[in-house]
Amino acid sequence: MDRLKGKTALITGGTSGIGLATARLFRAEGARLAVTGRDAERIADTQKELGSETLVIRSEAGSLHEIDALMAQVKNHFGQLDVLFLNAGVAAPAPVELVSESQFDEIMGVNFKGVFFTIQKALPILSGNASIIVTTSITNRTGSPNFSIYGASKAALRSLVQSLSLALIGRGIRVNAINPGPIDTGGFNRLPLPQEVFQAIKGDIEGRSPIKRLGTSEEVAKVALFLASDDSAYVVGEEIVVDGGISLVCLP
Ligand SMILES: NC(=O)c1ccc[n+]([C@@H]2O[C@H](COP(=O)([O-])OP(=O)(O)OC[C@H]3O[C@@H](n4cnc5c(N)ncnc54)[C@H](OP(=O)(O)O)[C@@H]3O)[C@@H](O)[C@H]2O)c1
């Protein structure tokens, strides 16, 4: 129950799905928390659930000036950070011909640029044995015709995790990634697809998955807890796949 006792953690995208499940678990394990999101209703619900001791902050993950303001708030409240979970991410399916410049910029801005600059701007407040965790995706190695920019943004993160883990381990800071497969989250269920298409995709995933089901946010949160805690003290620059085995049958 006390695996994060005395630690402070910031979770971006902590108001839904994987981030929210991780916030619940980190809190139960004794961490002091700040979480971010955008949607006003989800922010209010999260604040109500996690209580006034948790900072729930509206912050746009791809905006450098909002990242600056976020870090100022976190520094002011906690002084330093022990765990930084970079989990906010956006995905929008589109065939190649229909990808617009604004979609491209949004996906790369939130999923890649925002992650890099959040890490950069957190450095002054990261403690001497901090853990940085980045959420990637199994699409960072597979071809995903209708999620090409999303997959590319997550592939960029995979590279970033390796480079930054080397850049930061000398300061005692570990950088690792969680690589989820299909997880039954709010975001997954809110994908902008017609219901029959969405159900067909879900059925296809369940059929092809060795474990015959989607994962839960809680199953991913437990891996985040491992990477956040000192249990993973010797794990550096790794990407842990949490996908029920589907990449074993989907990867070329
Ligand atoms: N679910 C899956 O199958 C799956 C698979 C592989 C990887 N992932 C990755 O896992 C992470 C979490 O996904 P999820 O499925 O848990 O999604 P989710 O339920 O939609 O949660 C996403 C969280 O990120 C926040 N967020 C999104 N864009 C943001 C932005 N621009 N600025 C600030 N916050 C933002 C959301 O807040 P608002 O709702 O307020 O915008 C929400 O709190 C993402 O990085 C996603 O790419 C998910």
The ligand as a Gaussian input file, in Angstrom:
#p B3LYP/6-31G(d) Opt

LIG

0 1
 N       -6.609000       3.027000     -25.167000
 C       -5.773000       2.423000     -25.987000
 O       -6.131000       1.428000     -26.639000
 C       -4.357000       2.901000     -26.123000
 C       -3.446000       2.095000     -26.819000
 C       -2.130000       2.513000     -26.962000
 C       -1.730000       3.717000     -26.418000
 N       -2.627000       4.489000     -25.758000
 C       -2.140000       5.764000     -25.216000
 O       -2.447000       5.828000     -23.851000
 C       -2.585000       7.192000     -23.445000
 C       -3.891000       7.355000     -22.689000
 O       -4.942000       6.976000     -23.558000
 P       -6.389000       6.560000     -23.034000
 O       -6.875000       5.509000     -23.959000
 O       -6.375000       6.354000     -21.574000
 O       -7.178000       7.889000     -23.450000
 P       -8.292000       8.782000     -22.727000
 O       -9.211000       7.924000     -21.939000
 O       -8.869000       9.644000     -23.803000
 O       -7.423000       9.693000     -21.769000
 C       -6.538000      10.615000     -22.333000
 C       -6.153000      11.628000     -21.302000
 O       -5.264000      12.571000     -21.929000
 C       -5.818000      13.871000     -21.835000
 N       -5.458000      14.664000     -23.008000
 C       -5.625000      14.348000     -24.304000
 N       -5.159000      15.336000     -25.072000
 C       -4.695000      16.280000     -24.231000
 C       -4.088000      17.540000     -24.421000
 N       -3.877000      18.036000     -25.652000
 N       -3.731000      18.251000     -23.335000
 C       -3.942000      17.760000     -22.100000
 N       -4.507000      16.578000     -21.851000
 C       -4.877000      15.851000     -22.914000
 C       -7.307000      13.647000     -21.744000
 O       -7.946000      14.767000     -21.206000
 P       -9.279000      15.341000     -21.947000
 O      -10.188000      14.167000     -22.069000
 O       -9.736000      16.379000     -21.018000
 O       -8.788000      15.855000     -23.279000
 C       -7.353000      12.439000     -20.825000
 O       -7.148000      12.810000     -19.490000
 C       -2.478000       8.016000     -24.724000
 O       -1.172000       8.510000     -24.869000
 C       -2.773000       7.002000     -25.810000
 O       -2.172000       7.348000     -27.046000
 C       -3.926000       4.115000     -25.598000

